[in-house]
């Protein structure tokens, strides 16, 4: 019998698109930790985790540039990942500012 847990595990193992999209959330979590000042060594955490986003970034750049066999160097991947972190950070700070604004009304 297929339990929901087994279906979930199957999707995680066999659905590359969901895996790739899931990797995009790593950047959002990293930004959340930065903004909340929860990391004592953000540079260390970054160096240990940036590569998790590399599949997502490569997949997205292949789609944007329409180059199926696109190969990106580690430096290029890091730069794209940092750009994504910066974009997420701007949105998160904006949302935080709006939430403070609305709470004062």
N, C-alpha and C positions, 0 to 999 in steps of 0.2 A: 504494500500500500504506500502511495506517495504522500508523505507528510509535507506540510508547508516548509519545514526546515530542509528536507531533501530537495524540494523544488528550488528553494533559495540557494542552496549549495550548488545545484546544477547550473543555475543561472550565473552564479559567480564564476564557476569553472569554465563554462562553455560559451558565454556571451561576451565576446571581446568588446563589443561596443559599450556595454554597461560597465565593464572594467575600465575602459578608457575614460568614459564619462565620470566614473567614480574617482579616478585619479585627479580630475579637475578640482574636486572638493578639498584636496590636500592643501592647495594654495589658500583657500578660504579659511581653513582651520589654522594655518600658520599665521595669517593676518589677524585672526581673532586673538590668538595667543600674544602676538606683538602688541596689539592695541590694549589688551588687558594687562600688559606688562607681567605676564605669567612666566616668561622665559628668563632664566638668569644668564643663559649663554645663547642668544638667538643665532649668532654666527655658527656656533657648533651644531645647533639643531638644523640650520639651513644646509650646512655641508653634509650632514648625515641623511637628509631627506629630499633634496632638490631632484634627485634622479627619479623619484617616484612619479613626478609629473612628466618625465621625458616621453613616455608613450603617448600621453594625451597631447602634448605639444607637437610631436612629430605627426600624429594623426591629423591634428587640426591644420598644421602647415601644409601637409600633403593636399588636404581639401582646399585650402585657400589658394595655393599656388598651382593646383591641379597637376602635380608631379607625383606619380605613383611610387617611383623608386627614390624619393627624396632621402638623402642622408644628411644628418646634421651633426656637427662636431659637439663635443661636450660644452665648449665655450658658447656655441650658438644656442644650445639647449638651455644653459644657465641664463643667458641673456633673455631669451623668450620667457623663461620661468620668472625671472625678476621683473620683467615688464608686466606679466600677469599679476604678480604680487602687488606691484605698484597700482595697477588698475583696480584691483579688489580693495586695496587699502584706501584709495580715494573714495570709493563707493561706501565702504564701511564707515569711514570718518564722517561722510556726509549724512549717512543714516543716523549715526550717533548724535550729530549736531541737531538734526531734525527731531529726534526723540526727546532731546533736552528741551528744545523749543516748545514742542507740544505739551510736555509735562508742566511747563511754566504757565500755560494758558488756563 
